[in-house]
Every structure is written in structure tokens, then in C-alpha cells.
Amino acid sequence: MAAQIRIPAAVGLALAVAITAGCSGSTTHASSTTGAAGVSGQSRPAPTESNPPGDIPDNQVYVLYRPASGAFTGFTVKIPEGWSRTVQGNATAFTDKLNTVRITTAAAAAAPTAGSVANTVVPPLRSQVTQFAEPKVSEVNRHAGRVVLLTYQGDSARDPVTGKVVRDAFERYAFFRAGHEVDLTLSGPVKADNVDPWRIVSDSFTWR
């Protein structure tokens, strides 16, 4: 007959406590892991996009646009090839994905100045552009001469498919000649690197 081993009562009690504590710790750890997974799996509403794609390709081809009708047709400007075109009154817009080139013509009694743009153009934009911000007016040189540049930011219209709203940066150039003003507005996502494409377009503007 095998010899029986007797464990002192104090030792047995200590082992029981250790085993119970170990099991309790494992259970707590599993519960914590499950809770973390539950939190990470929750869905949150998509905020305004701050860095969406919007770069115009370096190999983009540009074509010359000559307005055939409208309030004024005496100019040309290069537009990215293949962009969709829409006309509304004296405004013509060319759009591709998140970028837009908008051209507006009007009669003007005098050439625009930084002061006139700040006083007459900026106030209406505050109510027309959602989350309008950071307006800056300056005078810059382009191929056509000295022009007034207004830069600002605003939210795009909500995409009807995805529901997303993109934060856009705007460059508005005011060209003037012999009683005619042409406003060239270039817009795209704030974080898009379109410095060179926008310079190509704005520098291509020519009176004819």
C-alpha cells in the first residue's frame, strides 16, 4: 500500500489562496481585453476632412481656354485638360474631383485694389462660404501684370455620396483692363500641394 503524505493545514490554506488569486487575475485580464476591443470597435461620425487627396498630377496637360460668349471675352487662360465644364451666367467653372477653376467676368469702373477687395469682396464671402476664415489680401505679379490676390479657407459642399466635407483653400485673382474685370478663383483641399499647377493657371492669363 502506498504511503500517504499529510499536508499541514496551514500549508494547504496558503495553496488554496494562491490558486484562487491566480484564477481571479486571469479572469480580470480577459475582461479588460474584451472591454478594450468593444471601445475600439465603436463607430464615430466622420469629421471634416483635413488632409484629403487633391494633388494635381505633375504630368497634367493644360489647354488654352478662349471664352466664346459672356459678359467679356477678351482674354485667354490655360485650364487643366479633361476637367468638366459648367456655365452659369457670367461664371464658368472647370472641376475635377476636389479641385476647381472658376472664372467670373464683369464690368468695372476702376481697377481693384487691396483695399477695395477687402471692403467689398470679403464681407459677402463671409456669409456665402461655410466656415469662411483666414482672409488675406495682397498685390502680386503675374504674366498679365500686377493683380490683387485674395486667399481664404472654407468648407466645401457636402458630398452627396460619401457625406464628407472637405476643407478648401482658395486663391482669387482680380485682373482688370479697360473697364473689364476678370476674377480667377482656384480652389482645392487645404493640404493638397497645388502651388505649381495654380501658378501655371494664374500666370497663363492673357488679355487679347
TORKOL-4160 file (C-alpha; in steps of 0.2 Angstrom, whole numbers, padded with zeros to 4 digits, m for minus):
208
<pt num="1" X="0000" Y="0000" Z="0000"/>
<pt num="2" X="0007" Y="0017" Z="m0005"/>
<pt num="3" X="0012" Y="0029" Z="0009"/>
<pt num="4" X="0000" Y="0043" Z="0012"/>
<pt num="5" X="0008" Y="0061" Z="0013"/>
<pt num="6" X="0000" Y="0073" Z="0025"/>
<pt num="7" X="0000" Y="0091" Z="0021"/>
<pt num="8" X="m0001" Y="0103" Z="0036"/>
<pt num="9" X="m0017" Y="0113" Z="0037"/>
<pt num="10" X="m0008" Y="0130" Z="0036"/>
<pt num="11" X="0001" Y="0125" Z="0020"/>
<pt num="12" X="m0015" Y="0119" Z="0012"/>
<pt num="13" X="m0024" Y="0135" Z="0016"/>
<pt num="14" X="m0009" Y="0145" Z="0008"/>
<pt num="15" X="m0010" Y="0135" Z="m0008"/>
<pt num="16" X="m0029" Y="0137" Z="m0009"/>
<pt num="17" X="m0027" Y="0156" Z="m0008"/>
<pt num="18" X="m0013" Y="0157" Z="m0021"/>
<pt num="19" X="m0023" Y="0146" Z="m0034"/>
<pt num="20" X="m0039" Y="0157" Z="m0031"/>
<pt num="21" X="m0029" Y="0173" Z="m0033"/>
<pt num="22" X="m0021" Y="0167" Z="m0049"/>
<pt num="23" X="m0038" Y="0162" Z="m0057"/>
<pt num="24" X="m0046" Y="0178" Z="m0052"/>
<pt num="25" X="m0031" Y="0188" Z="m0060"/>
<pt num="26" X="m0034" Y="0178" Z="m0077"/>
<pt num="27" X="m0052" Y="0182" Z="m0077"/>
<pt num="28" X="m0049" Y="0201" Z="m0074"/>
<pt num="29" X="m0036" Y="0201" Z="m0088"/>
<pt num="30" X="m0048" Y="0193" Z="m0101"/>
<pt num="31" X="m0062" Y="0205" Z="m0096"/>
<pt num="32" X="m0051" Y="0220" Z="m0098"/>
<pt num="33" X="m0046" Y="0215" Z="m0116"/>
<pt num="34" X="m0064" Y="0212" Z="m0121"/>
<pt num="35" X="m0068" Y="0229" Z="m0115"/>
<pt num="36" X="m0054" Y="0237" Z="m0125"/>
<pt num="37" X="m0060" Y="0229" Z="m0141"/>
<pt num="38" X="m0078" Y="0235" Z="m0138"/>
<pt num="39" X="m0072" Y="0253" Z="m0137"/>
<pt num="40" X="m0061" Y="0252" Z="m0152"/>
<pt num="41" X="m0075" Y="0244" Z="m0162"/>
<pt num="42" X="m0087" Y="0259" Z="m0159"/>
<pt num="43" X="m0091" Y="0269" Z="m0175"/>
<pt num="44" X="m0089" Y="0288" Z="m0174"/>
<pt num="45" X="m0096" Y="0301" Z="m0186"/>
<pt num="46" X="m0083" Y="0307" Z="m0199"/>
<pt num="47" X="m0076" Y="0324" Z="m0196"/>
<pt num="48" X="m0072" Y="0337" Z="m0209"/>
<pt num="49" X="m0058" Y="0330" Z="m0220"/>
<pt num="50" X="m0042" Y="0340" Z="m0216"/>
<pt num="51" X="m0030" Y="0331" Z="m0227"/>
<pt num="52" X="m0039" Y="0323" Z="m0242"/>
<pt num="53" X="m0031" Y="0318" Z="m0258"/>
<pt num="54" X="m0032" Y="0333" Z="m0271"/>
<pt num="55" X="m0014" Y="0335" Z="m0278"/>
<pt num="56" X="m0015" Y="0339" Z="m0297"/>
<pt num="57" X="m0003" Y="0327" Z="m0306"/>
<pt num="58" X="0014" Y="0334" Z="m0311"/>
<pt num="59" X="0011" Y="0327" Z="m0329"/>
<pt num="60" X="m0006" Y="0336" Z="m0330"/>
<pt num="61" X="m0008" Y="0344" Z="m0348"/>
<pt num="62" X="m0016" Y="0361" Z="m0349"/>
<pt num="63" X="m0026" Y="0368" Z="m0364"/>
<pt num="64" X="m0030" Y="0386" Z="m0369"/>
<pt num="65" X="m0047" Y="0392" Z="m0365"/>
<pt num="66" X="m0055" Y="0406" Z="m0375"/>
<pt num="67" X="m0072" Y="0411" Z="m0370"/>
<pt num="68" X="m0084" Y="0412" Z="m0385"/>
<pt num="69" X="m0098" Y="0421" Z="m0376"/>
<pt num="70" X="m0102" Y="0430" Z="m0360"/>
<pt num="71" X="m0100" Y="0447" Z="m0352"/>
<pt num="72" X="m0082" Y="0449" Z="m0358"/>
<pt num="73" X="m0072" Y="0438" Z="m0370"/>
<pt num="74" X="m0056" Y="0447" Z="m0372"/>
<pt num="75" X="m0044" Y="0435" Z="m0363"/>
<pt num="76" X="m0037" Y="0418" Z="m0363"/>
<pt num="77" X="m0031" Y="0406" Z="m0349"/>
<pt num="78" X="m0024" Y="0389" Z="m0348"/>
<pt num="79" X="m0036" Y="0376" Z="m0340"/>
<pt num="80" X="m0031" Y="0358" Z="m0335"/>
<pt num="81" X="m0036" Y="0346" Z="m0349"/>
<pt num="82" X="m0051" Y="0335" Z="m0346"/>
<pt num="83" X="m0059" Y="0344" Z="m0332"/>
<pt num="84" X="m0078" Y="0345" Z="m0333"/>
<pt num="85" X="m0085" Y="0362" Z="m0338"/>
<pt num="86" X="m0101" Y="0371" Z="m0331"/>
<pt num="87" X="m0108" Y="0388" Z="m0336"/>
<pt num="88" X="m0119" Y="0399" Z="m0325"/>
<pt num="89" X="m0122" Y="0417" Z="m0330"/>
<pt num="90" X="m0106" Y="0426" Z="m0332"/>
<pt num="91" X="m0096" Y="0412" Z="m0322"/>
<pt num="92" X="m0088" Y="0397" Z="m0330"/>
<pt num="93" X="m0081" Y="0383" Z="m0319"/>
<pt num="94" X="m0069" Y="0369" Z="m0323"/>
<pt num="95" X="m0069" Y="0355" Z="m0310"/>
<pt num="96" X="m0060" Y="0338" Z="m0307"/>
<pt num="97" X="m0063" Y="0328" Z="m0291"/>
<pt num="98" X="m0059" Y="0340" Z="m0277"/>
<pt num="99" X="m0051" Y="0355" Z="m0287"/>
<pt num="100" X="m0060" Y="0369" Z="m0296"/>
<pt num="101" X="m0055" Y="0384" Z="m0308"/>
<pt num="102" X="m0069" Y="0397" Z="m0308"/>
<pt num="103" X="m0069" Y="0412" Z="m0320"/>
<pt num="104" X="m0080" Y="0427" Z="m0317"/>
<pt num="105" X="m0082" Y="0442" Z="m0329"/>
<pt num="106" X="m0090" Y="0459" Z="m0325"/>
<pt num="107" X="m0089" Y="0477" Z="m0330"/>
<pt num="108" X="m0079" Y="0488" Z="m0318"/>
<pt num="109" X="m0077" Y="0507" Z="m0317"/>
<pt num="110" X="m0060" Y="0506" Z="m0309"/>
<pt num="111" X="m0046" Y="0493" Z="m0306"/>
<pt num="112" X="m0047" Y="0483" Z="m0290"/>
<pt num="113" X="m0036" Y="0487" Z="m0275"/>
<pt num="114" X="m0031" Y="0478" Z="m0260"/>
<pt num="115" X="m0042" Y="0490" Z="m0250"/>
<pt num="116" X="m0057" Y="0488" Z="m0262"/>
<pt num="117" X="m0057" Y="0469" Z="m0262"/>
<pt num="118" X="m0055" Y="0469" Z="m0243"/>
<pt num="119" X="m0070" Y="0481" Z="m0241"/>
<pt num="120" X="m0082" Y="0474" Z="m0255"/>
<pt num="121" X="m0077" Y="0456" Z="m0258"/>
<pt num="122" X="m0073" Y="0449" Z="m0241"/>
<pt num="123" X="m0089" Y="0453" Z="m0232"/>
<pt num="124" X="m0101" Y="0444" Z="m0244"/>
<pt num="125" X="m0089" Y="0429" Z="m0244"/>
<pt num="126" X="m0091" Y="0428" Z="m0225"/>
<pt num="127" X="m0110" Y="0424" Z="m0227"/>
<pt num="128" X="m0108" Y="0414" Z="m0244"/>
<pt num="129" X="m0094" Y="0402" Z="m0239"/>
<pt num="130" X="m0096" Y="0390" Z="m0225"/>
<pt num="131" X="m0084" Y="0392" Z="m0211"/>
<pt num="132" X="m0075" Y="0406" Z="m0220"/>
<pt num="133" X="m0058" Y="0410" Z="m0212"/>
<pt num="134" X="m0041" Y="0417" Z="m0214"/>
<pt num="135" X="m0044" Y="0430" Z="m0227"/>
<pt num="136" X="m0028" Y="0439" Z="m0234"/>
<pt num="137" X="m0027" Y="0452" Z="m0247"/>
<pt num="138" X="m0011" Y="0457" Z="m0256"/>
<pt num="139" X="m0005" Y="0463" Z="m0273"/>
<pt num="140" X="0006" Y="0450" Z="m0283"/>
<pt num="141" X="0014" Y="0450" Z="m0301"/>
<pt num="142" X="0008" Y="0438" Z="m0314"/>
<pt num="143" X="0012" Y="0437" Z="m0333"/>
<pt num="144" X="m0003" Y="0449" Z="m0336"/>
<pt num="145" X="0004" Y="0462" Z="m0324"/>
<pt num="146" X="0000" Y="0467" Z="m0306"/>
<pt num="147" X="m0016" Y="0459" Z="m0299"/>
<pt num="148" X="m0025" Y="0458" Z="m0282"/>
<pt num="149" X="m0024" Y="0441" Z="m0274"/>
<pt num="150" X="m0037" Y="0436" Z="m0260"/>
<pt num="151" X="m0033" Y="0420" Z="m0251"/>
<pt num="152" X="m0045" Y="0412" Z="m0239"/>
<pt num="153" X="m0052" Y="0395" Z="m0232"/>
<pt num="154" X="m0069" Y="0387" Z="m0232"/>
<pt num="155" X="m0079" Y="0371" Z="m0231"/>
<pt num="156" X="m0084" Y="0363" Z="m0247"/>
<pt num="157" X="m0102" Y="0357" Z="m0250"/>
<pt num="158" X="m0106" Y="0340" Z="m0243"/>
<pt num="159" X="m0103" Y="0326" Z="m0255"/>
<pt num="160" X="m0120" Y="0318" Z="m0260"/>
<pt num="161" X="m0112" Y="0301" Z="m0260"/>
<pt num="162" X="m0100" Y="0300" Z="m0245"/>
<pt num="163" X="m0107" Y="0314" Z="m0235"/>
<pt num="164" X="m0089" Y="0321" Z="m0232"/>
<pt num="165" X="m0085" Y="0339" Z="m0231"/>
<pt num="166" X="m0068" Y="0345" Z="m0237"/>
<pt num="167" X="m0058" Y="0360" Z="m0230"/>
<pt num="168" X="m0053" Y="0370" Z="m0245"/>
<pt num="169" X="m0040" Y="0384" Z="m0249"/>
<pt num="170" X="m0045" Y="0397" Z="m0261"/>
<pt num="171" X="m0034" Y="0409" Z="m0272"/>
<pt num="172" X="m0044" Y="0423" Z="m0280"/>
<pt num="173" X="m0035" Y="0434" Z="m0293"/>
<pt num="174" X="m0043" Y="0450" Z="m0299"/>
<pt num="175" X="m0037" Y="0455" Z="m0316"/>
<pt num="176" X="m0043" Y="0472" Z="m0324"/>
<pt num="177" X="m0041" Y="0481" Z="m0340"/>
<pt num="178" X="m0051" Y="0495" Z="m0349"/>
<pt num="179" X="m0067" Y="0494" Z="m0339"/>
<pt num="180" X="m0067" Y="0475" Z="m0338"/>
<pt num="181" X="m0063" Y="0464" Z="m0323"/>
<pt num="182" X="m0060" Y="0445" Z="m0323"/>
<pt num="183" X="m0059" Y="0436" Z="m0307"/>
<pt num="184" X="m0050" Y="0419" Z="m0307"/>
<pt num="185" X="m0053" Y="0408" Z="m0292"/>
<pt num="186" X="m0043" Y="0392" Z="m0289"/>
<pt num="187" X="m0049" Y="0380" Z="m0275"/>
<pt num="188" X="m0044" Y="0363" Z="m0268"/>
<pt num="189" X="m0040" Y="0354" Z="m0252"/>
<pt num="190" X="m0030" Y="0364" Z="m0239"/>
<pt num="191" X="m0016" Y="0351" Z="m0238"/>
<pt num="192" X="m0015" Y="0347" Z="m0257"/>
<pt num="193" X="0001" Y="0353" Z="m0265"/>
<pt num="194" X="m0005" Y="0363" Z="m0280"/>
<pt num="195" X="0006" Y="0378" Z="m0279"/>
<pt num="196" X="0014" Y="0374" Z="m0296"/>
<pt num="197" X="m0002" Y="0370" Z="m0305"/>
<pt num="198" X="m0011" Y="0386" Z="m0298"/>
<pt num="199" X="0004" Y="0396" Z="m0303"/>
<pt num="200" X="0003" Y="0389" Z="m0321"/>
<pt num="201" X="m0015" Y="0393" Z="m0322"/>
<pt num="202" X="m0014" Y="0411" Z="m0315"/>
<pt num="203" X="0002" Y="0415" Z="m0324"/>
<pt num="204" X="m0006" Y="0410" Z="m0341"/>
<pt num="205" X="m0020" Y="0423" Z="m0340"/>
<pt num="206" X="m0018" Y="0434" Z="m0355"/>
<pt num="207" X="m0028" Y="0449" Z="m0362"/>
<pt num="208" X="m0032" Y="0448" Z="m0381"/>
